[in-house]
Structures are given as structure tokens and as C-alpha cells.
Amino acid sequence: MQNTVSRALDVCDLPAEYRRTRQHTEAIVQPLEVEDTVVQPAAFVSPPKWHLAHTTWFFVNFLLQPHNVHCPWPSADYPLLFNSYYKSQGNHWQQAQRGALSRPTLREILQFRHQVDAIMIDWLNRFDGDIPPQITEVLRLGLAHEQQHQELLLMDIKYILWSNPGLPTYATSDYLSSALRLPAVTTALRSEPSSSWQSTCGIYDFGVNRDELAFCFDNETPRHKQWLSAFRITTDLVTNGDYLDFISDGGYVRPEYWLSEGWDWVQAEAMRSEAHTRDTHTPLYWLQRDAQWFEFGLDGLQPLSLNAPVMHINFHEAYAYARWSGKRLPTEYEWELFAQHTHLLTSRACQPVWQWTASPYSAYPGYRAAQDAFGEYNGKFMINQMVLRGGCSVTPAGHARISYRNFYYPHQRWPFTGLRLAEDAD
């Protein structure tokens, strides 16, 4: 019942999976112009070429060099420029300044990637399918890390192109579906009539133990028990049409629906919108032209589909919508129990958006961060963020699982985020 989508790769499959994963990253940037790969319109966005270099730095820094595989850096500043946040690995360039790096060029970074890939494949093949556990553990983490950056790349590309007044299109629908294998998100798969799933109160198991899966992130561990009161959770996601009703009813101008910090965010966004032509009292990427609503996507500006799941809303917006609807956000435990008893993760088409939960991102009981550099991967971010569950349409196939815990700050909405609703069962 646990983690039905995430597949465990046999050790002998890892070299081929490494090649596929790395090629898929380059397929994501293939439609871009060189200029698209350098800009950084906001501090939270990274230039696409930085992603290409950082994911390569990971394999050199954590696999090749520790195992004395010859792979020199193209220049001495590569570790500084492309280390993200690992303090134990030395100094790193500030995230907000990544767009200041005109060099190394995209061509040089791609050349570096291809050199590293050739070295990695040759090294892994030498083991003839019997790769030692201490290598496979880091390799699996590196592949999962690159998959996370594939999703981040599409998030950042979308924001970069949205920041251009011309609203350039990233790729055709055909490229998105065939080359990138992204599912079309046109409806919320709404049941007729709309329904909900109800739990019974009791003690349930959540999370996983490290030895239960070939790979999981440490923040999913350990398996533990939790008491839950009875609750109901909607089987359907909130749609654009649902959210438009919230907007039309004055949802963004009625403070009674918002947490204090959320209302401060609304007021700040309203002030910012006065200096821009785009309305901020909507989900990110919505535009209204001549009384018609549009939504900017990876395939350009399209008429807003009322039946598609609302996406690119932050926690504050999700919380306010839930209050307005007379319901609430589920906790991450409620979401996981619901997912355990349904076929929620059978495909990305069923999970087009990450879903905000009411749970702050914190450690599970008994959690222990690793003592090496990988202890920095998740544990140090367990403050001031909220948990999201499920996966989204741009999450790589096979990456998400029921126990997967994503996390973002409450004000962030450039991820592919949405919501489903819950309520106490009387």
C-alpha cells in the first residue's frame, strides 16, 4: 500500500537510469534560447544554466572525487559557483546573485556535463552490475536530486518567461507531451456528484523506515504512529472555477478569511500591483483581458479552463479559500491516510498539483539527520515552511510517493501548488 508509484531500481539498472535522467534534464532546456538560460527575474528563481551546472557539481563532488575518480573542475571557481547551500562543502555563491554569472557560458557548462557523464558511465560500468552499496546510496540520492531540479527548472522557466512582457511560449503542447512526457492538465477529474472520503478515528502508521525502500529522503523517516480523529477529505481538487467564485465574492478584500501574515501579504501585493499592469489578487499566471480570463502556461497564454485544478496559489491563499468554503486544509497525516486508502498516486494526471496541508514542516518523532554533508539536505530547512503532498504535472514520473514530503514557505506560489479540502467528521 505504501509508495505505489515510486519504483525501486535494481542496481544493474542504475547506469542506464543515470543516462536517462541526465538526458531528460537537457531535453527540458532544449527549447530555450541561450538568453533564457542566464536571466534571474527574482531571487528565488535560478537561471536554467545554473541548474545544469549544479546537478553536475553534485555527482563530481559527492561521487567521483570522494572515490578518487579523475574528474578535474574546468576552473577553480566551479565549486564556489555551483554549490547550492552545503556549508560543509565550502563557500558557495549567493542564490540571489546567480543571475550575475555570465560565465561560464551555457556552451561551457554543457561541455562540462557531457564530460562528467562520460566519466560517470564508464566508472559505473566497470562494476559490471555489482555497484557497492556506499556508491548506490549516493547515486540514488543524486538521481532524485536531479529529478527535483527538473521540476525546479520548469518552475523557473515558467516564471522567467512570465516576467517578460511579451509572454513568450516555452514549448508546444506536442513537445511537452512527447519529448518531456508531461500529462495534459485540462480538468480536475471531478467526480459526479462531488464526493469525499471519510476516515475512522484511530492510531495509524505514517512515514517509512529507510530499509523499506530502495530510496527515500530522510525527512520521510522514520515510520511512526499517530492518532487521528475522524475526518472527511474531498476526492476532488479545487478548480479554477471554484477559485474564481472566491475571487468574485471578495475573497482578497475580506480579512476574516486570512491569517494575519497572509493578510499582510495580500496588502503588500496590492501595493505592488499598483506599479505593475498585472492584478495580484488572483493566482499567479492569471490575466484578464477584455473581461476574459487567461492562464499563462508552459505552452503560452491560454484561455482559463474552469474545470482545471487551480494552481500557483500559496499557503495563505489556500488557507483563505478553505475558510471561505467553510472547510479547512487537511493535515499531512490526514492526506497520507487518504492516499493510502485510494489510488491517488496512480498517475501524474491524477495529481496535477502539489497540495498544501495545514502541517508545518518539522521532523518526525525519532528523526535523525545524517552526520555527513547529506544531513544538510532536508533537516536544516525544518522551520517556517509548510508541507505539501502529492506531486504535480511536472514532477518526474516515478519520483513522487505517498510518504513524500515537499515544503515551501507560506508566501511562495511559483511551484505548481493547489489544494483539496477537509473537515472534521461529526
C-alpha positions as CSV (number, residue, x, y, z in Angstrom):
1,M,0.0,0.0,0.0
2,Q,3.0,2.3,0.6
3,N,4.6,4.3,-2.3
4,T,2.9,2.6,-5.2
5,V,4.3,5.0,-7.8
6,S,7.9,5.3,-6.8
7,R,9.8,2.4,-8.4
8,A,12.9,0.8,-6.9
9,L,15.6,0.4,-9.5
10,D,17.8,-2.7,-9.5
11,V,21.4,-1.9,-9.0
12,C,22.1,-3.1,-12.6
13,D,19.7,-0.5,-13.9
14,L,21.4,2.5,-12.3
15,P,23.9,3.3,-15.1
16,A,21.0,3.4,-17.7
17,E,18.8,5.4,-15.3
18,Y,21.7,7.9,-14.8
19,R,21.9,8.4,-18.6
20,R,18.1,8.8,-18.9
21,T,17.9,11.2,-16.1
22,R,20.7,13.4,-17.4
23,Q,19.4,13.4,-20.9
24,H,15.9,14.4,-19.7
25,T,17.3,17.5,-17.9
26,E,18.9,18.6,-21.2
27,A,15.6,17.9,-23.0
28,I,14.0,20.4,-20.6
29,V,16.3,23.2,-21.6
30,Q,16.4,22.3,-25.3
31,P,13.5,24.7,-26.3
32,L,15.2,27.7,-24.6
33,E,17.3,30.4,-26.3
34,V,20.7,31.0,-24.7
35,E,19.5,34.3,-23.3
36,D,16.7,32.4,-21.4
37,T,19.2,30.3,-19.5
38,V,21.0,33.3,-17.9
39,V,18.4,35.6,-16.5
40,Q,17.1,35.6,-12.9
41,P,14.0,37.8,-12.6
42,A,13.6,37.0,-8.8
43,A,15.9,35.9,-6.0
44,F,14.0,32.6,-5.6
45,V,14.5,31.7,-9.3
46,S,17.7,30.2,-10.5
47,P,18.9,30.6,-14.1
48,P,18.5,27.4,-16.1
49,K,22.2,27.1,-16.9
50,W,22.9,27.2,-13.1
51,H,20.7,24.1,-12.7
52,L,22.7,22.3,-15.4
53,A,25.9,23.0,-13.6
54,H,24.8,22.5,-10.1
55,T,23.3,19.0,-10.7
56,T,26.7,18.1,-12.4
57,W,28.6,19.5,-9.4
58,F,26.6,17.1,-7.2
59,F,28.0,14.0,-8.9
60,V,31.5,15.2,-9.1
61,N,31.6,16.5,-5.5
62,F,29.8,13.6,-3.8
63,L,30.7,10.6,-6.0
64,L,33.7,11.0,-8.4
65,Q,36.1,12.9,-6.2
66,P,35.5,11.0,-3.0
67,H,36.2,7.8,-4.8
68,N,39.3,9.1,-6.5
69,V,37.9,9.1,-10.0
70,H,39.8,11.6,-12.1
71,C,37.5,14.4,-13.0
72,P,39.1,17.9,-12.7
73,W,37.0,21.0,-12.4
74,P,37.1,23.2,-15.6
75,S,38.2,26.0,-13.4
76,A,38.9,26.5,-9.7
77,D,35.8,28.6,-9.1
78,Y,33.3,25.9,-10.1
79,P,32.8,24.5,-6.6
80,L,32.1,28.1,-5.3
81,L,29.7,28.9,-8.1
82,F,27.7,25.7,-8.2
83,N,27.5,24.5,-4.6
84,S,24.0,25.4,-3.6
85,Y,23.8,25.5,0.2
86,Y,26.1,22.8,1.6
87,K,28.1,24.7,4.2
88,S,30.2,21.6,5.0
89,Q,31.5,21.7,1.3
90,G,32.9,25.2,1.5
91,N,31.8,28.6,0.5
92,H,29.0,29.0,-2.1
93,W,27.7,31.7,-4.3
94,Q,24.6,33.5,-3.0
95,Q,21.4,32.3,-4.6
96,A,20.1,35.8,-5.3
97,Q,23.3,36.5,-7.4
98,R,23.2,33.5,-9.7
99,G,21.9,35.7,-12.5
100,A,25.1,37.8,-12.3
101,L,27.1,35.0,-13.7
102,S,27.6,35.4,-17.4
103,R,30.5,33.0,-17.3
104,P,30.9,30.1,-17.5
105,T,28.8,30.1,-20.7
106,L,26.0,27.7,-21.4
107,R,28.2,26.0,-24.0
108,E,31.0,25.5,-21.4
109,I,28.5,24.1,-18.8
110,L,27.1,21.7,-21.3
111,Q,30.5,20.6,-22.3
112,F,31.3,20.0,-18.6
113,R,28.1,18.0,-18.2
114,H,29.0,15.7,-21.1
115,Q,32.5,15.1,-19.9
116,V,31.2,14.2,-16.4
117,D,28.5,11.9,-17.9
118,A,31.1,10.0,-19.9
119,I,33.3,9.6,-16.8
120,M,30.3,8.5,-14.7
121,I,29.0,6.0,-17.1
122,D,32.5,4.5,-17.7
123,W,33.1,4.3,-13.9
124,L,29.7,2.7,-13.1
125,N,30.0,0.1,-15.9
126,R,33.3,-1.1,-14.5
127,F,31.4,-2.6,-11.6
128,D,29.6,-4.9,-14.1
129,G,26.3,-4.6,-12.2
130,D,27.7,-5.1,-8.8
131,I,28.0,-1.4,-7.6
132,P,28.9,-1.2,-3.9
133,P,26.1,-0.1,-1.5
134,Q,28.1,3.1,-0.4
135,I,28.0,4.2,-4.1
136,T,24.5,3.2,-4.9
137,E,23.1,5.1,-1.9
138,V,24.7,8.4,-3.1
139,L,23.9,7.7,-6.7
140,R,20.2,7.2,-5.9
141,L,20.2,10.4,-4.0
142,G,21.9,12.2,-6.9
143,L,19.3,10.9,-9.3
144,A,16.5,12.0,-7.0
145,H,18.2,15.4,-6.6
146,E,18.4,15.8,-10.4
147,Q,14.8,15.0,-10.7
148,Q,13.9,17.6,-8.1
149,H,15.9,20.1,-10.2
150,Q,14.0,19.0,-13.4
151,E,10.8,20.2,-11.6
152,L,12.5,23.3,-10.4
153,L,13.7,24.0,-13.9
154,L,10.2,24.0,-15.3
155,M,9.0,26.2,-12.4
156,D,11.8,28.7,-13.0
157,I,11.5,28.6,-16.8
158,K,7.8,29.4,-16.5
159,Y,8.5,32.3,-14.1
160,I,11.3,33.7,-16.3
161,L,9.0,33.7,-19.4
162,W,6.1,35.2,-17.4
163,S,8.4,38.0,-16.3
164,N,8.8,39.0,-20.0
165,P,6.1,41.4,-21.2
166,G,5.9,39.5,-24.4
167,L,4.9,36.3,-22.6
168,P,6.9,34.0,-24.9
169,T,5.9,30.4,-25.2
170,Y,8.3,27.8,-23.8
171,A,7.3,24.9,-25.9
172,T,4.5,23.4,-28.0
173,S,2.0,21.1,-26.4
174,D,3.3,18.3,-28.6
175,Y,6.9,18.8,-27.2
176,L,5.6,18.9,-23.6
177,S,3.7,15.6,-24.1
178,S,6.1,13.7,-26.4
179,A,9.6,14.9,-25.5
180,L,9.1,15.7,-21.8
181,R,6.2,13.2,-21.2
182,L,4.2,15.8,-19.3
183,P,0.5,15.0,-18.9
184,A,-2.1,17.5,-20.1
185,V,-3.8,19.2,-17.2
186,T,-7.2,20.2,-18.5
187,T,-9.7,19.0,-15.9
188,A,-9.6,18.2,-12.2
189,L,-11.0,14.8,-12.8
190,R,-14.1,15.8,-10.9
191,S,-16.4,13.1,-9.7
192,E,-20.1,13.4,-10.4
193,P,-21.5,14.2,-7.9
194,S,-18.6,15.6,-6.0
195,S,-17.7,13.3,-3.2
196,S,-15.4,12.9,-0.1
197,W,-13.6,10.1,1.7
198,Q,-14.2,9.6,5.4
199,S,-11.9,8.1,7.9
200,T,-12.5,6.5,11.3
201,C,-10.7,7.7,14.4
202,G,-7.7,5.6,15.4
203,I,-4.0,5.1,15.5
204,Y,-2.3,4.8,12.1
205,D,1.2,4.3,10.7
206,F,2.9,7.1,8.8
207,G,6.2,7.6,7.1
208,V,8.7,4.9,6.1
209,N,11.8,3.3,7.5
210,R,14.9,3.5,5.5
211,D,15.2,-0.2,4.9
212,E,11.6,-0.4,3.4
213,L,12.5,1.3,0.1
214,A,15.5,1.3,-2.2
215,F,15.4,5.1,-1.8
216,C,13.6,7.7,0.2
217,F,14.5,11.1,1.6
218,D,15.4,11.3,5.3
219,N,12.5,13.6,6.0
220,E,10.1,10.8,5.2
221,T,11.5,8.7,8.1
222,P,11.0,7.0,10.4
223,R,7.7,5.1,10.3
224,H,5.7,6.1,13.4
225,K,2.2,6.1,14.8
226,Q,-0.2,9.0,15.1
227,W,-3.7,9.3,16.5
228,L,-6.2,10.8,14.1
229,S,-9.8,11.9,14.8
230,A,-12.4,11.1,12.2
231,F,-12.3,13.5,9.2
232,R,-13.6,13.9,5.7
233,I,-11.5,14.9,2.7
234,T,-12.6,15.8,-0.8
235,T,-11.8,13.4,-3.6
236,D,-11.7,16.3,-6.0
237,L,-9.2,19.2,-6.2
238,V,-10.4,22.8,-6.1
239,T,-10.8,24.0,-9.6
240,N,-10.2,27.4,-11.3
241,G,-14.0,27.8,-11.4
242,D,-14.2,27.2,-7.7
243,Y,-11.5,29.7,-7.0
244,L,-13.0,32.3,-9.4
245,D,-16.1,32.2,-7.2
246,F,-13.9,33.0,-4.2
247,I,-12.4,36.0,-6.0
248,S,-15.8,37.2,-7.2
249,D,-17.1,37.0,-3.6
250,G,-14.4,39.4,-2.5
251,G,-12.0,36.8,-1.1
252,Y,-9.0,39.0,-1.5
253,V,-10.6,42.0,0.2
254,R,-12.1,40.3,3.3
255,P,-9.6,39.9,6.1
256,E,-11.8,37.5,8.0
257,Y,-10.6,34.7,5.8
258,W,-6.9,35.3,6.2
259,L,-4.3,34.6,8.8
260,S,-2.6,37.8,10.0
261,E,0.6,37.1,8.0
262,G,-1.5,36.2,5.0
263,W,-3.4,39.4,5.1
264,D,-0.2,41.3,5.3
265,W,0.9,39.5,2.2
266,V,-2.4,40.5,0.4
267,Q,-1.8,44.2,1.3
268,A,1.8,44.1,0.2
269,E,0.8,42.5,-3.1
270,A,-2.0,45.1,-3.6
271,M,0.6,47.9,-3.2
272,R,3.0,46.1,-5.6
273,S,0.2,45.7,-8.3
274,E,-0.2,49.5,-8.4
275,A,3.2,49.7,-10.0
276,H,2.5,46.8,-12.5
277,T,-0.1,46.1,-15.1
278,R,-0.9,42.6,-13.7
279,D,-3.6,42.0,-11.0
280,T,-2.1,40.3,-7.9
281,H,-5.5,39.4,-6.4
282,T,-5.5,36.2,-8.5
283,P,-3.4,33.1,-8.7
284,L,0.0,33.6,-10.2
285,Y,-0.1,33.4,-14.0
286,W,-3.7,34.6,-14.4
287,L,-4.5,37.5,-16.7
288,Q,-7.8,39.2,-17.5
289,R,-8.2,40.7,-21.0
290,D,-11.5,42.2,-22.3
291,A,-13.4,40.5,-19.5
292,Q,-12.0,37.1,-20.4
293,W,-9.6,35.2,-18.1
294,F,-6.4,33.6,-19.4
295,E,-3.7,31.5,-17.7
296,F,-0.1,31.5,-18.7
297,G,1.4,28.0,-19.1
298,L,4.4,26.3,-20.5
299,D,2.6,26.3,-23.8
300,G,1.9,30.0,-23.6
301,L,-1.1,32.1,-22.8
302,Q,-4.3,30.1,-23.0
303,P,-8.0,30.7,-22.1
304,L,-8.6,29.8,-18.4
305,S,-10.1,26.3,-18.1
306,L,-12.7,26.5,-15.3
307,N,-12.6,22.7,-14.8
308,A,-8.8,22.5,-14.4
309,P,-7.3,22.5,-10.9
310,V,-6.4,25.9,-9.6
311,M,-2.6,26.1,-9.3
312,H,0.1,28.5,-8.3
313,I,-1.5,29.7,-5.1
314,N,0.4,30.0,-1.9
315,F,-0.4,28.7,1.6
316,H,-2.1,31.9,2.6
317,E,-4.4,31.8,-0.4
318,A,-5.2,28.1,0.1
319,Y,-6.0,28.7,3.8
320,A,-8.2,31.7,2.9
321,Y,-10.1,29.7,0.3
322,A,-10.7,26.9,2.7
323,R,-12.0,29.3,5.3
324,W,-14.3,30.9,2.8
325,S,-15.6,27.5,1.7
326,G,-16.5,26.6,5.3
327,K,-13.9,23.8,5.4
328,R,-10.1,23.6,6.2
329,L,-6.9,22.3,4.8
330,P,-6.0,18.6,5.7
331,T,-3.1,17.9,7.9
332,E,-0.3,15.9,6.2
333,Y,-1.3,12.9,8.3
334,E,-4.9,13.1,7.0
335,W,-3.6,13.5,3.5
336,E,-1.4,10.4,3.8
337,L,-4.1,8.3,5.3
338,F,-6.4,9.3,2.5
339,A,-3.7,8.5,-0.1
340,Q,-3.1,5.1,1.5
341,H,-6.7,4.1,1.0
342,T,-7.2,5.4,-2.5
343,H,-5.5,5.2,-5.9
344,L,-4.4,8.8,-5.6
345,L,-0.9,8.4,-7.0
346,T,-1.6,6.0,-9.9
347,S,-0.6,8.7,-12.4
348,R,0.5,12.3,-12.6
349,A,-2.7,13.1,-14.3
350,C,-4.5,12.3,-11.1
351,Q,-2.1,14.6,-9.1
352,P,-1.6,17.7,-11.3
353,V,-0.7,20.0,-8.3
354,W,1.1,19.7,-5.0
355,Q,-1.5,20.1,-2.3
356,W,-1.0,22.4,0.6
357,T,-1.6,20.9,4.1
358,A,-2.1,22.5,7.4
359,S,1.1,20.9,8.8
360,P,4.3,22.9,9.4
361,Y,7.4,21.3,8.1
362,S,9.1,19.6,11.0
363,A,10.9,16.4,12.0
364,Y,9.0,13.2,12.6
365,P,9.4,11.6,16.0
366,G,12.7,9.8,16.1
367,Y,14.1,11.6,13.0
368,R,17.9,11.7,12.9
369,A,19.7,13.8,10.3
370,A,22.8,12.2,8.8
371,Q,26.1,13.4,10.3
372,D,27.8,14.0,6.9
373,A,27.0,16.6,4.3
374,F,23.7,14.9,3.4
375,G,22.4,15.9,6.8
376,E,22.1,19.4,5.3
377,Y,19.7,18.2,2.5
378,N,16.5,18.5,4.4
379,G,16.8,18.8,8.2
380,K,18.1,22.3,8.4
381,F,15.1,23.6,6.5
382,M,12.6,22.4,9.0
383,I,11.4,25.8,10.2
384,N,8.9,28.4,8.9
385,Q,7.7,26.2,6.0
386,M,4.6,24.2,5.3
387,V,4.2,20.7,4.0
388,L,2.8,19.9,0.6
389,R,1.8,16.4,-0.6
390,G,1.1,14.5,-3.8
391,G,3.3,15.6,-6.7
392,C,2.3,17.6,-9.7
393,S,2.2,17.5,-13.5
394,V,5.9,18.5,-13.8
395,T,7.1,16.1,-11.1
396,P,9.2,13.5,-13.0
397,A,7.4,10.1,-13.5
398,G,8.2,7.7,-10.6
399,H,9.6,10.5,-8.4
400,A,6.6,11.0,-6.1
401,R,5.3,8.6,-3.5
402,I,2.7,8.6,-0.7
403,S,5.3,9.4,2.0
404,Y,7.0,12.2,0.0
405,R,7.1,15.5,1.9
406,N,7.6,18.6,-0.2
407,F,7.8,22.0,1.6
408,Y,7.7,25.7,0.7
409,Y,7.4,29.0,2.6
410,P,3.8,30.2,3.0
411,H,4.1,33.1,0.6
412,Q,5.6,31.1,-2.3
413,R,3.4,30.3,-5.3
414,W,5.7,29.7,-8.2
415,P,5.6,26.0,-7.6
416,F,2.7,24.0,-9.1
417,T,0.5,24.2,-6.0
418,G,-3.2,23.8,-5.3
419,L,-5.4,22.3,-2.7
420,R,-8.1,19.8,-1.6
421,L,-10.4,20.4,1.3
422,A,-11.0,18.6,4.6
423,E,-13.4,18.9,7.6
424,D,-14.0,17.2,10.9
425,A,-16.4,14.3,10.8
426,D,-19.0,14.8,13.5
